[in-house]
């Protein structure tokens, strides 16, 4: 997804003259029908269960529900971690003006939990500035290459890559023990529409993506029209995946606290709130839930804090979060 650095870059470059309060032309031209809404979503093959209450109980229980029998089951699997859009700088430094820049830790707490549990894992080698179809092939390769059944934990656009991989390679479903997409923009995000609809921002993004070997298509893939079109075109295939696989979608939103910086993604969060969309700062909560899949919908977590520390603004126990999700996915 669009990370903090990208929004800061765009806003700084425009001397903070852009206003998130004014409805952007890209969203106006899209019209109300292109925004995800219950009326626009096809009827599910099955009814997804709201597992939020169960998750909260598991998270506060001793060991987050991971007794020895569940740990033994987890050790029979390999966990694949799939990151999202423009996250290269979170896992390795990149160079800007001759200087190496390292943005921060990403999935590190998830990795530490898996090491402590003795569970095999790896980070899928995606190209985070490339399109979902490009990265779907990378995910498929990682699934095929595992000698064990896989549990996939994705973040943000990583969920789109996994979904497309399974749509294009339905035979891989038997290799997947569970899939936990965290805050995936399955139905798109107005943030992508906003950036894509502004010529200056779009040109800057094209240059930035090109610098990292990517294309503007990777940004366009997150717009409401692109994601809505993909879901509609692949409705039967996605429904089959939801019916066959053990999936727990994680969605969240961060309510506004007036006169206080309550998330590092406050500007895009407030931009979507003014349009009536509860969101995590980059993805509307409803967009993160695949039609018919089981889900957790949690208030208080923004798009960053689930995978990396932002404790100066928002505290979040990622280790307990991860352990609880693992306990639930292995029990399903």
Buried (B, 14 or more C-beta within 10 A) or exposed (E): BBBBBBBEBBBEEEEEEBEBEEBBEBBEEBEEEBBBEEEBBEEBBEEBEEBBEBBEEBBEBEBBBBEEEBBEBBEEBBBBBBBBBBBBBBBEEBEEEEEEEEBBBBBBBBBEBBEEBEBBBBBBEBBBBBBBEBBBBBBBEBBEEBEBBBBBBBBBBBBBBBBBBBBBBEEBBEBBBBBBBBBBBBBBBBBBBBBBBBEEBBEBBBEBBEEBEBBBBBBBBBBBBBBBEBBEEBBEBBBBBBBEBBBBBBBBBBEEEEEEEBBBBBBBBBBBBEEEBBBBBBBBBBBBBBBBBBBBBBEBBBBBBBBBBBEEBBEBEBBBBBBBBBBBBBBB
